[in-house]
């Protein structure tokens, strides 16, 4: 049997209702007859005037009463009483405490109750809406499709095991509609089948979804696209322009912008001023590069712009206009004005032939060259240009370095450092080992340090690499280091290179101490090598770093001495223990008198200052003989031994005598 529709219908009068109507009509007619008879007797004046007047008044009153009775009789049945039963009162008390909007519906599909949460949602009180049809709250439930779910529950003889879910439109008290999701469940109450409807406001949910989508794709400060969304949209453009696409797009131009004075203003005026400046520059970029297809803030003070199909000269003109506008813009903060400038790198991009990461990297490389060239200028990336190609290759190495850190693509080797005797046949003294790092790229090719370390230092990745080296070395050799220290107290076994960015990293010293403690490695068993340029570039930080670890027992060597500032005054203040003579002087010292003089001078000054000297790149017997003659304390190079994997290192390697001195043409491939 089909459930009755929920739409409002005029009720059909039953027999009792017909009797009411008939009684009202009969009473009205009788009173009208009495009134007429009274009026007819008015012809006899005199004594009858008083009673006649009284009868006329009574007849008129009866007539009006009959007319009212007839109107009452024609009214349809009144709605059932809204006085709650005891069970309903209990339910009301429960619903008042719920935080979800709920509507109680009686068997006649009329609203019985709104809990407080529903009153807030619909903007009306429960007593004001009670007795109204359900369509007052959900207008779309009056059609056949929309009412099916509610009708099914109304027709059910008992509660459903699972609620009926329906998405429809709700209507607030002022008439505005909003999307809702209804959970309709049957509820037996006082012998009748009620419905309990839970209402979820989808308008708030949709707004939250929109806000989350915006937050995921936009920079909160400037309102521009963020880096992730910019890359994603570039990928979509490249996919649409790929070979075989329905409509390949035109060639575009990618621009990378970097503010030149942002760091100064941010440091002097604070981050609030920096934020204000970024917002203002973002508005300038949008205004001056109005044809832009995409504008994004990549992070910090860097922006990226994708210009639609146009030739390179037109793009340069647009960027030049922006550069001049920014240059003429005065940033004001607390009654002070600051000049700002922007450097711009430009790279043409054909989405069908070049991936977006490659094109954006080229624009970034061009921007960096613009900053190196004096800032406040435009630089175009041109294929085959040596400087731009090299810089771009360094930038691509950043990704390779990160991948190597994540997948274990680094490996450690140990190359011996042997004490030189006074004569060629004299046995070597104690042997130490410098830890060398190698990187394997994604294709399995070996990348030597001279290739990836400059890129890692430039992009501040060396602190992470150095942390990995220390942790890996200690995890492999902690037991050997403890045994070595017990047998050779005060002598280091491994020398570990640290970059300048690592030494100045505020958190590295704490990390280093924690590693020593976790692996129980004796401090005196480790020597740290710091390059001359790094030490002099951050003299105070380097000195504090050296002093703190030296007090714990570590040794320090100043690496590559002679290639930097070569100021002997710094040696007095740094507190190092070893001076490493750069291999570029050692390798040619046999034949080149200038190189020989440099080696001799550095060695002599080191001894005067109480330092022991180590000569790098000792690759043949002639070089070893020269170094002995000059009085150098230690030598390192293939004439004394090749590097071995740290994972295979044992203490037997440290006690083994030096191998026969190799001839230059017989040496293994260079490890450093």
VEXVO-213964 format. One line per 8 residues: number of its first residue (from 1); their letters; for each residue x, y, z of C-alpha. Coordinates in nm, 3 decimals, m for minus. Layout:
REM VEXVO-213964
NUM) A) X,Y,Z | ...
//
This chain:
REM VEXVO-213964
1) XXXXXXXX) 0.000,0.000,0.000 | 0.153,0.331,m0.106 | 0.224,0.585,0.162 | 0.011,0.902,0.152 | 0.182,1.209,0.004 | 0.337,1.464,0.236 | 0.201,1.766,0.050 | m0.061,1.975,0.229
9) XXXXXXXX) m0.418,1.863,0.133 | m0.770,1.985,0.230 | m0.921,1.723,0.464 | m1.244,1.547,0.356 | m1.542,1.611,0.597 | m1.661,1.303,0.785 | m2.032,1.236,0.899 | m1.984,1.413,1.230
17) XXXXXXXX) m1.866,1.716,1.046 | m2.177,1.708,0.822 | m2.400,1.700,1.137 | m2.229,2.010,1.270 | m2.293,2.195,0.948 | m2.662,2.092,0.942 | m2.719,2.202,1.302 | m2.567,2.540,1.235
25) XXXXXXXX) m2.786,2.596,0.927 | m3.109,2.489,1.109 | m3.042,2.716,1.406 | m2.980,3.011,1.179 | m3.306,2.952,0.990 | m3.516,2.922,1.309 | m3.383,3.243,1.451 | m3.447,3.419,1.126
33) XXXXXXXX) m3.816,3.305,1.133 | m3.869,3.432,1.485 | m3.721,3.765,1.390 | m3.958,3.793,1.091 | m4.266,3.710,1.303 | m4.173,3.970,1.556 | m4.131,4.230,1.286 | m4.476,4.144,1.147
41) XXXXXXXX) m4.641,4.214,1.485 | m4.519,4.569,1.498 | m4.844,4.685,1.345 | m5.020,4.679,1.684 | m4.879,4.977,1.857 | m4.934,5.072,2.211 | m4.921,4.816,2.489 | m4.747,4.562,2.271
49) XXXXXXXX) m4.453,4.790,2.186 | m4.235,4.686,2.479 | m4.256,4.309,2.435 | m4.224,4.340,2.060 | m3.902,4.539,2.093 | m3.767,4.285,2.339 | m3.850,3.999,2.100 | m3.682,4.180,1.814
57) XXXXXXXX) m3.358,4.215,2.012 | m3.366,3.847,2.110 | m3.427,3.740,1.751 | m3.139,3.945,1.621 | m2.907,3.803,1.890 | m3.018,3.452,1.806 | m2.957,3.518,1.439 | m2.606,3.632,1.493
65) XXXXXXXX) m2.544,3.334,1.722 | m2.669,3.095,1.458 | m2.454,3.259,1.193 | m2.146,3.212,1.416 | m2.242,2.852,1.487 | m2.265,2.783,1.116 | m1.918,2.930,1.057 | m1.776,2.712,1.336
73) XXXXXXXX) m1.943,2.407,1.189 | m1.780,2.470,0.851 | m1.423,2.469,0.999 | m1.214,2.154,0.937 | m1.100,1.942,1.226 | m0.837,2.118,1.441 | m0.488,1.966,1.451 | m0.423,1.718,1.724
81) XXXXXXXX) m0.316,1.849,2.058 | 0.050,1.951,2.079 | 0.068,1.886,2.450 | 0.359,1.643,2.493 | 0.307,1.302,2.647 | 0.533,1.176,2.924 | 0.749,0.976,2.679 | 0.774,1.272,2.443
89) XXXXXXXX) 0.872,1.497,2.730 | 1.155,1.257,2.813 | 1.266,1.260,2.449 | 1.260,1.640,2.446 | 1.489,1.649,2.748 | 1.734,1.418,2.571 | 1.731,1.612,2.244 | 1.792,1.944,2.418
97) XXXXXXXX) 2.140,1.823,2.518 | 2.249,1.708,2.170 | 2.472,1.931,1.960 | 2.345,1.805,1.623 | 2.031,1.965,1.479 | 1.735,1.724,1.516 | 1.369,1.743,1.408 | 1.092,1.523,1.551
105) XXXXXXXX) 0.808,1.454,1.305 | 0.469,1.308,1.403 | 0.272,1.042,1.206 | 0.089,1.317,1.013 | 0.425,1.446,0.878 | 0.402,1.757,1.094 | 0.692,1.912,1.282 | 0.662,1.821,1.647
113) XXXXXXXX) 0.988,1.947,1.793 | 1.316,2.124,1.706 | 1.604,2.087,1.948 | 1.812,2.402,2.026 | 2.073,2.317,1.761 | 1.797,2.292,1.497 | 1.644,2.620,1.618 | 1.980,2.790,1.555
121) XXXXXXXX) 2.018,2.624,1.215 | 1.673,2.717,1.087 | 1.642,3.051,1.271 | 1.310,2.981,1.440 | 1.180,2.855,1.775 | 1.038,2.508,1.817 | 0.699,2.637,1.941 | 0.668,2.865,1.637
129) XXXXXXXX) 0.718,2.587,1.382 | 0.543,2.304,1.569 | 0.230,2.183,1.390 | 0.351,2.290,1.044 | 0.403,2.044,0.766 | 0.756,1.912,0.721 | 0.784,2.101,0.392 | 0.807,2.424,0.590
137) XXXXXXXX) 1.162,2.322,0.673 | 1.243,2.112,0.364 | 1.055,2.249,0.063 | 1.183,1.993,m0.186 | 1.030,1.705,0.010 | 0.691,1.794,m0.139 | 0.779,1.642,m0.479 | 0.751,1.274,m0.551
145) XXXXXXXX) 1.124,1.208,m0.574 | 1.223,1.413,m0.272 | 0.955,1.274,m0.042 | 1.024,0.909,m0.121 | 1.271,0.863,0.162 | 1.044,1.023,0.422 | 0.736,0.845,0.292 | 0.912,0.512,0.318
153) XXXXXXXX) 0.986,0.576,0.683 | 0.634,0.702,0.755 | 0.487,0.389,0.599 | 0.713,0.156,0.798 | 0.554,m0.032,1.079 | 0.860,m0.001,1.303 | 1.205,0.156,1.318 | 1.444,0.085,1.034
161) XXXXXXXX) 1.769,m0.088,1.108 | 1.954,0.184,0.918 | 1.854,0.545,0.856 | 1.745,0.668,0.515 | 1.992,0.931,0.392 | 1.872,1.211,0.170 | 2.038,1.529,0.043 | 1.796,1.813,m0.015
169) XXXXXXXX) 1.744,2.184,0.055 | 1.664,2.334,0.393 | 1.481,2.665,0.437 | 1.554,2.916,0.711 | 1.294,3.140,0.870 | 1.371,3.428,0.632 | 1.330,3.206,0.328 | 1.693,3.149,0.225
177) XXXXXXXX) 1.773,2.793,0.123 | 2.083,2.591,0.198 | 2.202,2.234,0.122 | 2.146,1.972,0.391 | 2.188,1.599,0.437 | 1.912,1.423,0.631 | 1.937,1.104,0.834 | 1.575,0.986,0.868
185) XXXXXXXX) 1.505,0.711,1.122 | 1.173,0.567,1.243 | 1.095,0.616,1.612 | 0.799,0.438,1.785 | 0.657,0.673,2.047 | 0.339,0.625,2.252 | 0.208,0.361,2.011 | 0.259,0.579,1.703
193) XXXXXXXX) 0.533,0.587,1.440 | 0.731,0.912,1.458 | 1.038,1.014,1.262 | 1.361,1.153,1.408 | 1.555,1.351,1.146 | 1.919,1.449,1.202 | 2.018,1.748,0.987 | 2.373,1.812,0.863
201) XXXXXXXX) 2.440,2.157,0.721 | 2.629,2.102,0.396 | 2.671,2.475,0.335 | 2.925,2.500,0.617 | 3.095,2.181,0.500 | 3.117,2.308,0.143 | 3.257,2.638,0.267 | 3.519,2.455,0.472
209) XXXXXXXX) 3.613,2.242,0.171 | 3.648,2.555,m0.043 | 3.861,2.721,0.223 | 4.083,2.414,0.257 | 4.124,2.394,m0.120 | 4.223,2.761,m0.125 | 4.470,2.715,0.159 | 4.628,2.419,m0.020
217) XXXXXXXX) 4.677,2.611,m0.341 | 4.749,2.970,m0.236 | 5.004,3.162,m0.036 | 4.825,3.295,0.272 | 5.022,3.619,0.289 | 4.998,3.745,m0.070 | 4.702,3.548,m0.206 | 4.911,3.428,m0.500
225) XXXXXXXX) 4.949,3.064,m0.597 | 5.195,2.872,m0.382 | 5.488,2.667,m0.511 | 5.304,2.335,m0.510 | 5.003,2.464,m0.701 | 5.224,2.650,m0.948 | 5.417,2.332,m1.027 | 5.092,2.138,m1.053
233) XXXXXXXX) 4.943,2.381,m1.305 | 5.264,2.385,m1.506 | 5.237,2.006,m1.517 | 4.879,2.031,m1.645 | 4.990,2.270,m1.920 | 5.275,2.037,m2.017 | 5.037,1.739,m2.028 | 4.794,1.929,m2.250
241) XXXXXXXX) 5.076,2.027,m2.487 | 5.240,1.684,m2.501 | 5.277,1.514,m2.840 | 4.943,1.371,m2.942 | 4.744,1.619,m2.734 | 4.420,1.748,m2.885 | 4.527,2.112,m2.881 | 4.901,2.170,m2.820
249) XXXXXXXX) 4.961,2.508,m2.659 | 5.190,2.789,m2.774 | 5.540,2.852,m2.643 | 5.544,3.040,m2.314 | 5.796,3.232,m2.105 | 5.881,3.151,m1.743 | 6.011,3.427,m1.517 | 6.179,3.385,m1.179
257) XXXXXXXX) 6.190,3.698,m0.961 | 6.400,3.756,m0.650 | 6.388,4.072,m0.439 | 6.727,4.228,m0.381 | 6.682,4.424,m0.057 | 6.428,4.210,0.125 | 6.671,4.056,0.377 | 6.803,4.398,0.479
265) XXXXXXXX) 6.455,4.538,0.538 | 6.340,4.222,0.715 | 6.637,4.239,0.955 | 6.619,4.612,1.021 | 6.241,4.659,1.044 | 6.123,4.314,1.147 | 5.906,4.044,0.995 | 5.591,4.258,1.000
273) XXXXXXXX) 5.758,4.505,0.766 | 5.887,4.219,0.552 | 5.535,4.078,0.520 | 5.396,4.415,0.420 | 5.669,4.456,0.159 | 5.597,4.113,0.010 | 5.228,4.196,m0.024 | 5.302,4.527,m0.195
281) XXXXXXXX) 5.551,4.370,m0.436 | 5.299,4.095,m0.516 | 5.044,4.361,m0.614 | 5.305,4.535,m0.832 | 5.382,4.207,m1.010 | 5.014,4.142,m1.078 | 4.964,4.495,m1.210 | 5.273,4.522,m1.431
289) XXXXXXXX) 5.263,4.164,m1.563 | 4.888,4.167,m1.617 | 4.899,3.932,m1.918 | 5.044,3.664,m1.688 | 4.881,3.324,m1.706 | 5.005,3.223,m1.359 | 5.162,3.423,m1.075 | 5.301,3.249,m0.766
297) XXXXXXXX) 5.506,3.313,m0.458 | 5.760,3.031,m0.438 | 5.867,3.113,m0.084 | 6.063,3.381,0.098 | 6.117,3.671,m0.139 | 6.095,3.465,m0.459 | 5.814,3.481,m0.714 | 5.742,3.304,m1.042
305) XXXXXXXX) 5.536,3.415,m1.339 | 5.420,3.226,m1.647 | 5.360,3.455,m1.943 | 5.131,3.326,m2.219 | 5.241,3.277,m2.577 | 5.458,3.574,m2.671 | 5.802,3.625,m2.816 | 6.104,3.668,m2.593
313) XXXXXXXX) 6.150,4.040,m2.666 | 5.794,4.118,m2.556 | 5.849,3.926,m2.233 | 6.173,4.114,m2.169 | 5.993,4.447,m2.220 | 5.724,4.350,m1.970 | 5.980,4.243,m1.712 | 6.184,4.557,m1.768
321) XXXXXXXX) 5.876,4.767,m1.697 | 5.820,4.579,m1.372 | 6.187,4.614,m1.275 | 6.179,4.991,m1.331 | 5.855,5.025,m1.135 | 5.994,4.832,m0.840 | 6.316,5.033,m0.855 | 6.119,5.357,m0.832
329) XXXXXXXX) 5.902,5.228,m0.547 | 5.985,5.351,m0.197 | 5.883,5.120,0.083 | 5.773,5.319,0.389 | 5.783,5.188,0.742 | 5.760,5.400,1.057 | 5.853,5.726,0.886 | 6.147,5.565,0.706
337) XXXXXXXX) 6.168,5.491,0.334 | 6.371,5.215,0.171 | 6.472,5.151,m0.188 | 6.403,4.806,m0.321 | 6.496,4.624,m0.640 | 6.428,4.295,m0.812 | 6.638,4.060,m1.021 | 6.459,3.861,m1.291
345) XXXXXXXX) 6.557,3.544,m1.472 | 6.377,3.453,m1.794 | 6.358,3.120,m1.971 | 6.156,3.041,m2.284 | 5.942,2.730,m2.237 | 5.792,2.499,m2.493 | 5.558,2.277,m2.289 | 5.560,2.009,m2.559
353) XXXXXXXX) 5.936,1.955,m2.546 | 6.065,2.050,m2.198 | 5.936,1.942,m1.856 | 5.827,2.232,m1.634 | 6.089,2.161,m1.365 | 6.366,2.197,m1.620 | 6.233,2.528,m1.751 | 6.173,2.670,m1.405
361) XXXXXXXX) 6.522,2.561,m1.299 | 6.667,2.746,m1.597 | 6.476,3.062,m1.505 | 6.604,3.026,m1.148 | 6.962,2.986,m1.273 | 6.925,3.297,m1.489 | 6.792,3.491,m1.189 | 7.090,3.388,m0.977
369) XXXXXXXX) 7.325,3.502,m1.251 | 7.140,3.834,m1.259 | 7.201,3.874,m0.885 | 7.567,3.778,m0.925 | 7.600,4.031,m1.203 | 7.505,4.323,m0.981 | 7.134,4.278,m0.903 | 6.845,4.487,m1.034
377) XXXXXXXX) 6.877,4.339,m1.380 | 6.729,4.084,m1.619 | 6.911,3.774,m1.736 | 6.787,3.538,m2.007 | 6.883,3.172,m1.994 | 7.045,3.076,m2.323 | 7.115,2.717,m2.414 | 7.487,2.640,m2.424
385) XXXXXXXX) 7.599,2.936,m2.215 | 7.871,2.789,m1.991 | 7.803,2.983,m1.672 | 7.428,2.934,m1.683 | 7.463,2.566,m1.773 | 7.700,2.503,m1.484 | 7.479,2.684,m1.234 | 7.173,2.499,m1.357
393) XXXXXXXX) 7.356,2.169,m1.324 | 7.444,2.257,m0.963 | 7.080,2.330,m0.894 | 6.975,1.996,m1.038 | 7.234,1.830,m0.815 | 7.035,1.949,m0.515 | 6.761,1.701,m0.600 | 7.020,1.426,m0.648
401) XXXXXXXX) 7.176,1.502,m0.308 | 6.840,1.491,m0.133 | 6.758,1.162,m0.301 | 7.095,1.019,m0.198 | 7.028,1.120,0.163 | 6.687,0.955,0.158 | 6.785,0.629,m0.014 | 7.132,0.580,0.131
409) XXXXXXXX) 7.315,0.692,m0.182 | 7.628,0.802,0.003 | 7.921,0.579,0.098 | 8.228,0.638,0.314 | 8.592,0.556,0.244 | 8.902,0.590,0.460 | 9.235,0.702,0.314 | 9.552,0.657,0.525
417) XXXXXXXX) 9.758,0.943,0.662 | 10.105,0.810,0.757 | 10.386,0.967,0.960 | 10.696,1.018,0.749 | 11.022,0.874,0.877 | 11.353,1.043,0.832 | 11.468,0.784,0.578 | 11.285,0.592,0.301
425) XXXXXXXX) 11.335,0.255,0.471 | 11.225,0.373,0.813 | 10.896,0.211,0.935 | 10.601,0.447,0.949 | 10.475,0.577,1.276 | 10.109,0.596,1.378 | 9.857,0.585,1.096 | 9.540,0.790,1.079
433) XXXXXXXX) 9.263,0.794,0.820 | 9.071,1.070,0.654 | 8.703,0.989,0.595 | 8.601,1.058,0.235 | 8.241,1.063,0.111 | 8.120,0.950,m0.230 | 7.773,0.987,m0.383 | 7.597,0.752,m0.623
441) XXXXXXXX) 7.339,0.927,m0.841 | 7.009,0.781,m0.958 | 7.167,0.612,m1.258 | 7.433,0.440,m1.045 | 7.715,0.671,m1.150 | 7.981,0.783,m0.901 | 7.980,1.157,m0.823 | 8.308,1.280,m0.670
449) XXXXXXXX) 8.305,1.535,m0.386 | 8.455,1.811,m0.600 | 8.137,1.787,m0.809 | 7.859,1.777,m0.552 | 8.004,1.945,m0.242 | 8.012,2.300,m0.391 | 7.643,2.265,m0.482 | 7.561,2.124,m0.138
457) XXXXXXXX) 7.744,2.409,0.033 | 7.578,2.674,m0.185 | 7.230,2.540,m0.114 | 7.299,2.478,0.258 | 7.277,2.100,0.235 | 7.619,2.023,0.383 | 7.502,2.036,0.748 | 7.265,1.751,0.663
465) XXXXXXXX) 7.535,1.562,0.473 | 7.785,1.609,0.756 | 7.533,1.484,1.009 | 7.486,1.171,0.798 | 7.865,1.119,0.776 | 7.913,1.142,1.153 | 7.621,0.913,1.232 | 7.727,0.658,0.969
473) XXXXXXXX) 8.091,0.656,1.077 | 8.004,0.613,1.446 | 7.751,0.339,1.373 | 8.012,0.140,1.177 | 8.325,0.208,1.381 | 8.222,0.287,1.741 | 8.368,m0.038,1.874 | 8.697,0.008,1.685
481) XXXXXXXX) 8.720,0.368,1.802 | 8.686,0.262,2.165 | 8.949,m0.010,2.121 | 9.183,0.230,1.942 | 9.154,0.490,2.216 | 9.230,0.232,2.482 | 9.545,0.122,2.297 | 9.650,0.468,2.169
489) XXXXXXXX) 9.518,0.733,2.409 | 9.549,1.085,2.280 | 9.587,0.982,1.913 | 9.302,1.022,1.667 | 9.201,0.745,1.431 | 8.962,0.915,1.188 | 8.966,1.269,1.049 | 8.622,1.400,0.946
497) XXXXXXXX) 8.577,1.699,0.716 | 8.327,1.968,0.820 | 8.201,2.239,0.587 | 8.184,2.604,0.680 | 7.801,2.599,0.688 | 7.814,2.306,0.929 | 8.053,2.478,1.170 | 7.825,2.784,1.182
505) XXXXXXXX) 7.509,2.573,1.222 | 7.381,2.647,1.573 | 7.241,2.299,1.624 | 7.531,2.093,1.494 | 7.744,2.107,1.809 | 7.454,1.971,2.018 | 7.395,1.698,1.759 | 7.765,1.608,1.761
513) XXXXXXXX) 7.781,1.575,2.139 | 7.471,1.358,2.137 | 7.629,1.126,1.880 | 7.946,1.093,2.087 | 7.732,1.005,2.390 | 7.491,0.769,2.210 | 7.770,0.565,2.047 | 8.015,0.603,2.337
521) XXXXXXXX) 8.289,0.723,2.106 | 8.594,0.874,2.282 | 8.644,1.236,2.182 | 9.026,1.203,2.134 | 8.975,0.936,1.865 | 8.829,1.191,1.622 | 8.993,1.482,1.439 | 8.784,1.738,1.252
529) XXXXXXXX) 8.917,1.909,0.940 | 8.797,2.261,0.859 | 8.901,2.445,0.546 | 9.097,2.764,0.580 | 8.833,2.965,0.392 | 8.551,2.837,0.614 | 8.743,2.906,0.935 | 8.846,3.259,0.839
537) XXXXXXXX) 8.501,3.339,0.695 | 8.337,3.277,1.035 | 8.634,3.324,1.261 | 8.456,3.376,1.595 | 8.211,3.089,1.544 | 8.487,2.859,1.422 | 8.708,2.944,1.716 | 8.429,2.883,1.969
545) XXXXXXXX) 8.348,2.551,1.800 | 8.714,2.440,1.806 | 8.769,2.548,2.167 | 8.466,2.361,2.303 | 8.544,2.032,2.129 | 8.919,2.061,2.191 | 8.846,2.088,2.561 | 8.668,1.753,2.534
553) XXXXXXXX) 8.968,1.592,2.362 | 8.900,1.625,1.987 | 9.177,1.727,1.746 | 9.147,1.982,1.467 | 9.326,2.028,1.136 | 9.318,2.333,0.912 | 9.261,2.191,0.564 | 9.378,2.322,0.222
561) XXXXXXXX) 9.607,2.581,0.377 | 9.763,2.806,0.117 | 9.462,2.832,m0.115 | 9.266,3.087,0.089 | 9.372,3.401,0.268 | 9.683,3.227,0.402 | 9.718,3.466,0.692 | 9.946,3.319,0.956
569) XXXXXXXX) 9.792,3.553,1.213 | 9.475,3.342,1.210 | 9.673,3.031,1.306 | 9.758,3.186,1.643 | 9.388,3.228,1.734 | 9.219,2.918,1.594 | 9.376,2.660,1.824 | 9.416,2.385,1.564
577) XXXXXXXX) 9.661,2.097,1.603 | 9.748,2.009,1.242 | 9.815,2.211,0.930 | 9.735,2.042,0.598 | 9.937,2.171,0.303 | 9.714,2.192,m0.003 | 9.782,1.923,m0.261 | 9.799,2.168,m0.549
585) XXXXXXXX) 10.139,2.281,m0.410 | 10.257,1.932,m0.314 | 10.184,1.767,m0.646 | 10.417,1.996,m0.844 | 10.675,2.063,m0.573 | 10.934,1.824,m0.721 | 10.965,2.014,m1.049 | 10.832,2.360,m0.964
593) XXXXXXXX) 11.055,2.573,m0.737 | 10.763,2.804,m0.648 | 10.548,2.513,m0.528 | 10.846,2.375,m0.339 | 10.898,2.712,m0.170 | 10.529,2.726,m0.072 | 10.543,2.379,0.084 | 10.863,2.465,0.268
601) XXXXXXXX) 10.723,2.797,0.393 | 10.395,2.651,0.520 | 10.574,2.361,0.687 | 10.829,2.590,0.855 | 10.564,2.833,0.984 | 10.349,2.548,1.111 | 10.640,2.409,1.315 | 10.718,2.752,1.459
609) XXXXXXXX) 10.356,2.773,1.578 | 10.376,2.428,1.731 | 10.161,2.256,1.470 | 10.222,1.927,1.296 | 10.202,1.933,0.917 | 10.032,1.699,0.672 | 10.103,1.712,0.298 | 9.819,1.606,0.067
617) XXXXXXXX) 9.844,1.440,m0.276 | 10.167,1.256,m0.216 | 10.141,1.034,m0.523 | 10.491,0.908,m0.601 | 10.825,0.822,m0.435 | 10.993,1.144,m0.551 | 10.730,1.352,m0.371 | 10.768,1.146,m0.054
625) XXXXXXXX) 11.146,1.194,m0.064 | 11.106,1.571,m0.104 | 10.857,1.589,0.185 | 11.096,1.396,0.411 | 11.378,1.631,0.316 | 11.161,1.932,0.401 | 11.069,1.787,0.740 | 10.696,1.745,0.679
633) XXXXXXXX) 10.544,1.530,0.956 | 10.273,1.335,0.770 | 10.181,1.257,0.412 | 9.855,1.150,0.251 | 9.816,1.015,m0.101 | 9.825,0.708,m0.321 | 10.194,0.660,m0.270 | 10.099,0.556,0.084
641) XXXXXXXX) 9.775,0.371,0.025 | 9.438,0.386,m0.147 | 9.110,0.455,0.022 | 8.914,0.156,0.153 | 8.541,0.135,0.238 | 8.477,0.233,0.600 | 8.237,m0.060,0.630 | 8.537,m0.294,0.568
649) XXXXXXXX) 8.781,m0.110,0.794 | 8.942,m0.296,1.086 | 9.212,m0.199,1.333 | 9.450,m0.420,1.135 | 9.451,m0.149,0.867 | 9.567,0.105,1.125 | 9.859,m0.109,1.240 | 9.966,m0.238,0.898
657) XXXXXXXX) 10.292,m0.098,0.760 | 10.282,0.136,0.463 | 10.263,m0.040,0.128 | 10.554,m0.020,m0.112 | 10.586,0.327,m0.250 | 10.406,0.340,m0.582 | 10.532,0.492,m0.899 | 10.318,0.769,m1.037
665) XXXXXXXX) 10.191,0.570,m1.339 | 10.101,0.273,m1.116 | 9.868,0.453,m0.875 | 9.498,0.366,m0.846 | 9.228,0.613,m0.951 | 9.209,0.927,m0.741 | 8.969,0.891,m0.447 | 8.932,1.255,m0.359
//
